[in-house]
Amino acid sequence: MMGQYSMTMTSKTAATTSMKSGGYYSESTRGAKDVIDNASGMLMDAIAALPEPSTDRALNIADFGAADGGTSKKSIRASVAAMRSKFPERQIVVTYTDLASNDFSTLFKSMQGLEGNDENTYYKEFDGVFVHACGIGFHNQLMPDRSLDLGFSATAMHYISEKPCEIPDHVHMVGTSGATLEAYAARAAKDWENILLARSNELAPGGRLVFMNFGKDEQGRYLGGTGGADMFDTFDMLWKQLATEGKISEAEYINASFSQFYRTKEEFSAPLVDTSSAVYSSGLRLISAHTGVVGCPYRAAFDQSNGAMSAREFAVSYIPTLRSWSETVFANALDASRRNDERSAIVDLFYQRYEDLVAENPDGHAMDYVHCYLAIEKIS
Ligand SMILES: C[S@@+](CC[C@H](N)C(=O)[O-])C[C@H]1O[C@@H](n2cnc3c(N)ncnc32)[C@H](O)[C@@H]1O
């Protein structure tokens, strides 16, 4: 039976999910690269466990939700090298997936070193390696049945396929409760099941998944919410301030709802350990699950400068990493009737205020990364 799972995403949800393009994403997202680099041992373990395919087909690696491919390039190069060393005769296909709105152009320039940086350009380094892309969301099955050997994904599957509703009292699910939170949790649970069933169809027997996704850890910590000034509360406070001042409307305040959900380790693991679930029946098995915090590199540089860096310099270095993934949410919350220059002015003012706030008092500002790391196997 062909395993087809089909989910569509409205263009509005897709528009608020995209990263800033033109290479801005990986240039401004050192922390996301640290997360992947730190966990690249999980990829090596997965490759060490891979069985040789029974036919002479190529080996397939996929990076689900790759953005411009910059943050995973080093780890994907290491994975290609490890696969080549284990199975020297096999050709290798690396498929980068993301939404149709993603900047695949920057990705392909970077893969070929066309921007003058040859670092980790494995496509040129190894013979018999092919680089493909797929601009369809990962809630769908993206590859043929039993064709994928190693599926990788970092910091991407917290995006839900559809907002069940706007969040009336905050910009993010971490700041809401009651029926709104329940609706987001239900959407996220269904999406996670769809993601796993789609990957299960794609995986070859013995194939592996290595996922590192934003989540909530055992202490309730999450991205930018690890004890200091809470990043999502700050976003909410500043966005609400614009509404109070009449610079944006009440509807524009409410429309800025991130289409994200931070799952706990238990929520990630549930369909993989529940022997009665469709995911378990499909042959997916959890090998390991753990949470981990990777500190904000911009905060670390500020702290380590021992006063050499001013609070303003820290703020100027820090805000772009927030902006790289959040800007589309705020820009698209603004009414469609607004002119582009008006829209840009509001968004610039919003981030300028965040920068000023941090420059005035940098205490506790840090976007620490909180992830749940999963290793998964397809047994049959
Ligand atoms: C924060 S970025 C992470 C990029 C990269 N994997 C990393 O770790 O740096 C999240 C990426 O997930 C992508 N994304 C979100 N929803 C997606 C979906 N349904 N299907 C595929 N990609 C998606 C976004 O477009 C974005 O490029």
The ligand as a MOL file (V3000), in Angstrom:
LIG
                    3D

  0  0  0     0  0            999 V3000
M  V30 BEGIN CTAB
M  V30 COUNTS 27 29 0 0 0
M  V30 BEGIN ATOM
M  V30 1 C 14.1110 27.7220 12.9700 0
M  V30 2 S 14.2990 27.1360 11.3350 0 CHG=1
M  V30 3 C 15.4570 25.8120 11.5560 0
M  V30 4 C 16.3310 25.6080 10.3720 0
M  V30 5 C 17.4260 24.5980 10.5420 0
M  V30 6 N 16.8940 23.2440 10.5390 0
M  V30 7 C 18.2120 24.8460 11.7820 0
M  V30 8 O 18.1730 24.0230 12.6890 0
M  V30 9 O 18.8720 25.8700 11.8750 0 CHG=-1
M  V30 10 C 12.7900 26.2710 11.0620 0
M  V30 11 C 12.6050 25.8360 9.6400 0
M  V30 12 O 11.5100 24.9400 9.5730 0
M  V30 13 C 10.7930 25.2320 8.4180 0
M  V30 14 N 9.4360 24.6850 8.5200 0
M  V30 15 C 8.4320 25.0830 9.3150 0
M  V30 16 N 7.3360 24.3480 9.0970 0
M  V30 17 C 7.6670 23.4520 8.1490 0
M  V30 18 C 6.9550 22.4150 7.4890 0
M  V30 19 N 5.6870 22.1600 7.7750 0
M  V30 20 N 7.6080 21.6830 6.5750 0
M  V30 21 C 8.9020 21.9310 6.2780 0
M  V30 22 N 9.6310 22.9100 6.8690 0
M  V30 23 C 9.0110 23.6630 7.7820 0
M  V30 24 C 10.8150 26.7410 8.3370 0
M  V30 25 O 10.4670 27.2170 7.0520 0
M  V30 26 C 12.2700 26.9870 8.7010 0
M  V30 27 O 13.1140 26.9900 7.5970 0
M  V30 END ATOM
M  V30 BEGIN BOND
M  V30 1 1 1 2
M  V30 2 1 2 3
M  V30 3 1 2 10
M  V30 4 1 3 4
M  V30 5 1 4 5
M  V30 6 1 5 6
M  V30 7 1 5 7
M  V30 8 2 7 8
M  V30 9 1 7 9
M  V30 10 1 10 11
M  V30 11 1 11 12
M  V30 12 1 11 26
M  V30 13 1 12 13
M  V30 14 1 13 14
M  V30 15 1 13 24
M  V30 16 1 14 15
M  V30 17 1 14 23
M  V30 18 2 15 16
M  V30 19 1 16 17
M  V30 20 1 17 18
M  V30 21 2 17 23
M  V30 22 1 18 19
M  V30 23 2 18 20
M  V30 24 1 20 21
M  V30 25 2 21 22
M  V30 26 1 22 23
M  V30 27 1 24 25
M  V30 28 1 24 26
M  V30 29 1 26 27
M  V30 END BOND
M  V30 END CTAB
M  END
